[in-house]
Amino acid sequence: MKEITINKTNDVLYFDTLENGLQVFMFPKQNVNTVHASFNVKYGAMHNEFVAVGESKSNKFPNGIAHFLEHKMFEQEDGIDPMLFYAQNGADVNAYTSEYNTSYYFISSSHLKENLEYLLDFVQTPYFTDENVEKEKGIIEEEIKMYHDDPYSYLEERVRYNGFKKHPVKYSVAGEVKDIKAITKEDLYKCYNTFYHPSNMFLVVTGNFDPEEIIGIVKENQEKKKFDKRDKVTIKKVKESDDVHKEYEEIKMNVEVPKISYGIKIPLKNIKIDPKKRDIYLSIIFNSLFGSTSIFHELAKEKELLLSYASISTTYSDNHLFITINADTEKVQELLEMIKKTLQNIEIDDDEFENKKKLFISNNLYTLEDVDAINSNIVNNLIIYGQYETNYDKIIRNVTKKEIEDLIKQLNFDNVSIVVINPLKK
């Protein structure tokens, strides 16, 4: 078992790789009462075209199948309901599917051994039948309709769909109803057997525990199971152009005020900087430009262009970042024009830059005291960058305004997709 000391706080991250390829990451915090354990699969909604295990050719699977598979893992052949099991053992359990990964997790303050063993067992025991797959279709169809009725979810989905031409990250994580209807039991087993192999998975445990005890529980559990050795999954690479699929779209929904999403598709090929640093710097740039303490925010509020504040989100693909600025406004075109002009004439105020650095540093220190946030941070780092960043504090403290300005020169903000949701009645 190896150890890495976390910069600034002197916490220790322990990690080990089992014989079957499963990676285990442990971040103990003795000053808390809970444990957060997540069992993660490097398989998300965008991985829909690949060479399935035992086959030689690439096949395309229905959009939304990774999310469908996550749902079905909570139905077990022995009849035990994982939700009920964890409730009886004083734990909360849940799961989620993103564009990039699928995660199953529990949070508890007792029965750690039983809860951890069951997490490993139920995620490694698929049970799909024609009947239970058909039953699940109706449940997920209702979930999709619910997403479509939520203006914020639908706004996010539409701008991402319009921002990308071919890359599967453009599609909804849950898929569309027609996709769900096409999913079969055989499809689910192919996806499960291809991606849910220990060598394509990792376990993250954060909170109050003994690392030696945890690794002992995991090793004993995994040694009882047999797994074939597996090569890395071959996922089809998609060539995505820099331009967007659709530059502008207006939609009418049952909302009180208009909502806008301004999506910027940034090519990565000319950005010569470590990806982790790049994303930290971009976060500083966009929060300095559009955050709640920015000059943009003050002017937009003064001109009554913003009803609250602008939110910022990022989507990753192989060769692009897609950054969206989202807001509610009664003056759509004026706000869109103001965003455009801000990006055309980027100026980072000295005080705002220093304030954002301090904010990022304090947020990072706060995150390292929250076992749920630590777990999420480790998972996201491993999925996006392939390793956990232990020197986050040092990177932020050392960043200079000149480095930020140099990065800005490498950025291309020309490829934009805008979605506006207007009220049904004005």
Residue pairs with C-beta under 8 A, 6 or more apart in sequence:
1 14
1 15
1 16
1 211
1 212
1 215
2 14
2 15
2 16
3 12
3 13
3 14
4 12
4 13
4 15
4 388
4 390
5 11
5 12
5 13
5 390
6 12
6 13
6 368
6 390
7 390
7 391
7 392
7 393
7 394
8 365
8 368
8 393
8 394
9 365
9 368
11 27
11 28
11 29
11 368
12 27
12 28
13 25
13 26
13 27
13 378
13 388
13 390
14 25
14 26
14 27
14 28
14 211
14 215
15 23
15 24
15 25
15 26
16 23
16 24
16 215
17 23
17 24
18 24
18 198
18 218
18 219
18 222
20 198
20 199
20 222
20 225
20 227
21 197
21 198
21 199
21 200
21 227
21 230
22 198
22 199
22 201
22 202
22 203
22 218
22 222
23 201
23 202
23 203
24 202
24 203
24 205
24 214
24 215
24 218
25 202
25 203
25 204
25 205
25 378
25 382
25 388
26 204
26 205
26 206
26 209
26 211
26 214
26 215
27 204
27 205
27 206
27 371
27 374
27 375
27 378
28 206
28 207
28 208
28 209
28 210
28 211
29 206
29 207
29 208
29 369
29 371
29 374
30 208
31 208
32 207
32 208
32 371
33 109
33 208
34 107
34 108
34 109
34 207
34 208
34 371
35 107
35 108
35 109
35 112
35 205
35 206
35 207
35 208
35 209
35 371
36 105
36 106
36 107
36 205
36 206
36 207
36 371
36 372
36 374
36 375
37 105
37 106
37 115
37 116
37 119
37 203
37 204
37 205
37 206
37 375
38 103
38 104
38 105
38 203
38 204
38 375
38 379
39 103
39 104
39 105
39 119
39 120
39 123
39 201
39 203
40 101
40 102
40 103
40 104
40 201
40 202
40 203
40 204
40 379
40 382
40 383
41 101
41 102
41 103
41 195
41 196
41 200
41 201
42 100
42 101
42 195
42 200
42 201
42 202
42 383
43 66
43 101
43 102
43 191
43 195
43 196
43 200
44 66
44 97
44 98
44 99
44 100
44 101
44 102
44 173
45 63
45 64
45 66
45 67
45 97
45 98
45 99
45 168
45 169
45 171
45 172
45 173
45 175
46 99
46 100
46 167
46 168
46 169
46 171
46 317
47 66
47 168
47 195
47 233
47 235
48 60
48 61
48 62
48 63
48 65
48 66
48 168
48 171
49 58
49 59
49 60
49 61
49 168
49 235
49 236
50 58
50 59
50 61
50 194
50 233
50 234
50 235
50 236
51 57
51 58
51 59
51 233
51 234
52 59
52 190
52 191
52 193
52 194
53 190
53 193
53 194
53 197
53 230
54 193
58 234
58 236
59 190
61 187
61 190
61 191
62 175
62 179
62 180
62 182
62 183
62 187
63 168
63 171
63 172
63 175
63 176
63 179
64 140
64 171
64 172
64 173
64 174
64 175
64 176
64 179
64 180
64 183
65 175
65 179
65 183
65 187
65 188
65 191
66 97
66 102
66 173
66 191
67 97
67 140
67 173
67 174
67 175
68 136
68 140
68 175
68 180
68 183
68 188
69 102
69 188
69 191
69 192
70 95
70 96
70 97
70 102
70 104
71 136
71 139
71 140
72 126
72 127
72 128
72 132
72 133
72 136
72 188
73 95
73 104
73 122
73 123
73 126
74 81
74 82
74 83
74 95
74 122
75 127
75 132
75 136
76 82
76 122
76 125
76 127
77 125
77 127
80 122
82 93
82 118
82 122
83 93
85 93
85 118
86 92
86 93
86 106
86 108
86 115
86 118
89 108
89 110
89 111
89 114
89 115
89 118
90 108
90 109
90 110
90 111
91 106
91 107
91 108
91 111
91 115
92 106
92 107
92 108
93 104
93 105
93 106
93 119
94 104
94 105
94 106
95 102
95 103
95 104
95 105
96 102
96 103
97 173
98 173
99 169
99 173
99 315
99 316
100 316
100 383
100 384
101 379
101 383
103 379
104 119
104 122
104 123
105 119
105 375
106 115
106 119
107 372
108 115
112 209
113 213
113 217
116 205
116 214
116 217
116 218
117 217
117 221
120 203
120 218
120 221
120 222
121 221
123 196
124 196
124 225
126 188
126 189
126 192
126 196
128 185
128 188
128 189
128 192
129 185
130 184
130 185
133 183
133 184
133 185
133 188
137 180
137 181
137 183
140 174
140 175
140 180
141 177
141 180
143 174
144 172
144 174
144 175
144 176
144 177
144 180
145 177
147 153
147 154
147 157
147 172
147 174
148 154
149 254
151 253
151 254
151 255
151 259
151 421
152 259
152 326
154 251
154 253
154 421
155 259
155 261
155 326
155 419
155 421
156 261
156 313
156 324
156 326
157 172
158 249
158 251
158 261
158 419
159 261
159 263
159 324
159 417
159 418
159 419
160 169
160 170
160 263
160 315
160 322
160 324
161 170
161 171
161 172
161 245
162 244
162 245
162 246
162 247
162 249
162 263
162 417
162 419
163 170
163 244
163 245
163 263
163 265
163 315
163 322
163 417
164 170
164 240
164 244
164 245
164 265
164 317
164 320
164 322
165 240
165 241
165 243
165 244
165 245
166 238
166 239
166 240
166 241
167 238
167 240
167 317
167 318
167 320
168 238
169 315
169 316
169 317
169 322
170 245
174 180
194 233
195 233
197 227
197 230
198 222
198 227
199 227
199 229
199 230
200 230
200 232
200 233
202 382
203 218
204 375
204 378
204 379
204 382
205 214
205 375
206 371
206 372
206 374
206 375
206 378
207 371
237 318
238 318
240 317
240 318
240 319
240 320
242 265
242 267
242 320
242 412
242 415
243 265
243 415
244 263
244 265
244 415
244 416
244 417
245 417
246 417
247 416
247 417
247 418
248 417
248 418
248 419
248 420
249 418
249 419
249 420
250 419
250 420
250 421
250 422
251 419
251 420
251 421
251 422
252 421
252 422
252 423
252 424
253 421
253 422
253 423
253 424
254 423
254 424
255 421
255 422
255 423
255 424
256 423
257 307
257 328
257 329
257 330
257 423
258 328
258 329
258 330
258 332
258 420
258 421
258 422
258 423
259 326
259 327
259 328
259 329
259 420
259 421
260 326
260 327
260 328
260 329
260 332
260 335
260 336
260 418
260 419
260 420
260 421
261 324
261 325
261 326
261 418
261 419
261 420
262 324
262 325
262 326
262 336
262 339
262 340
262 416
262 418
263 322
263 323
263 324
263 416
263 417
263 418
263 419
264 322
264 323
264 324
264 325
264 343
264 413
264 415
264 416
265 320
265 321
265 322
265 415
265 416
265 417
266 320
266 321
266 322
266 323
266 411
266 412
266 413
266 415
267 319
267 320
267 412
267 415
268 319
268 320
268 321
269 319
270 410
270 412
271 278
271 407
271 410
271 411
272 410
273 281
273 407
273 410
275 384
275 385
276 381
276 385
276 389
276 395
277 395
277 399
278 407
279 314
279 321
279 384
280 360
280 392
280 395
280 396
280 399
281 399
281 403
281 404
281 407
282 314
282 321
282 323
282 407
283 360
284 353
284 356
284 357
284 360
284 399
284 404
285 346
285 348
285 404
285 407
285 408
286 312
286 323
286 325
287 294
287 312
287 356
287 359
288 294
288 348
288 349
288 352
288 353
288 356
289 296
289 342
289 343
289 346
289 348
290 296
290 297
290 310
290 312
290 325
290 339
290 342
291 297
291 309
291 310
291 312
291 356
292 309
293 352
293 355
294 352
295 349
295 352
296 310
296 338
296 339
296 342
297 306
297 309
297 310
299 338
300 306
300 310
300 335
300 338
303 331
303 334
303 338
304 330
304 331
305 329
305 331
305 334
305 335
305 338
306 327
306 328
306 329
306 335
307 327
307 328
307 329
307 330
308 327
308 328
309 327
310 325
310 326
310 327
311 325
311 326
311 327
312 323
312 324
312 325
312 326
313 323
313 324
313 326
314 321
314 322
314 323
314 324
315 321
315 322
315 323
315 324
316 322
316 384
325 339
327 335
329 335
332 420
332 422
336 418
340 416
343 413
344 413
346 408
348 401
348 404
348 405
348 408
350 401
353 401
353 404
357 396
357 397
357 399
360 396
361 393
361 396
361 397
364 392
364 393
364 396
365 393
366 373
367 373
367 374
367 377
368 374
377 388
378 388
381 387
381 388
381 389
382 388
389 395
